[in-house]
Amino acid sequence: MSTNKNLYVYNGDYWCRVQIEIPIPVPNVTEYVVSRSWSTDTYSNIDLDSSGNIYVVNEEPGQLKKYSPEGDLQKQLDFVRDGYNVLAMDVKVDSNDTIYVLLRDDYNSYLTWVEKYSSELVLSASWGTNISGDAMAIDKSDNIYLLDASVMSLDKYNENGIHSRRWELQGSGDGKFGNFYGIAVDNDGYIYIADYDNNRVQKLNSNGGFEAKWGLEGIGDGNFSHPVGIAIDNAGLIYVTDYYNHRIQKFKSDGEFIIKWGSEGIGEGDFYYPWGIVIDSSDNVYVVDENERIQVFTPVY
């Protein structure tokens, strides 16, 4: 992480402007401790609004649940189409606290669409039907990014569903993927994707070009056993749910390892196949796992 500053130098004839890069110090977090947790009966994806309310989806049967910051259930939606439950693949919240839910009907030719809700979970719009997707991200301009694992592509839409870009991403080389379930976009427009089959994270620029990668299959620091969820905090640090290693790993934006926590289990601070992850404005980390609970981790400095 860094910030750019201008330095002005006089060479005897005229002033020259030199742009210098000043590293931003990373807070020294020594551990993450559980501050609260609660059962959800779900274990899929998660996001937060600006008031700290928590939204979590269950893939099958498709459900969306809203919790207060304290973990009290406020409202639940059950998604049904033509008498069948549909899949709730992902949930994301934009800068205006509009809730986006990615839905798929496996009983009807894998029909996929996005529904938009107010923070009170009142439906305001929907778009799609000809789209496909398994995971979703929203950038700071409220553009929507959809990963489609069936054809290994990434599509970009505006908030009203107008398509603007597509990137074909299938493969094993740099900027290519074997399978994926998690995506996040930072404030500079860089795209981070958890490369599930290739056991790595890849960083793309806003044009879809390859920038960086890190990770190999394994249990060591910075390695993965099928990464799934990915999230970014306000400082641009990257958090990844390391699915089969039952842990969370945290990195700088260039892939430098910072810290890890968690192990397989059902106790406080343990994970059983962690999936969804999101970071709040105070750097608390919310994780959903197959223990069907949300755990909130607070950093210790």
PyMOL commands that set and color helices and strands:
alter all, ss='L'
color gray80, all
select strands_A, chain A and resi 2-10+15-23+31-39+46-48+54-58+63-67+73-78+80-81+84-85+87-93+99-105+111-117+123-131+135-138+144-148+153-157+163-168+180-185+191-195+200-204+210-214+227-232+238-242+247-251+257-261+274-279+285-289+293-300
alter strands_A, ss='S'
color yellow, strands_A
deselect
rebuild
show_as cartoon
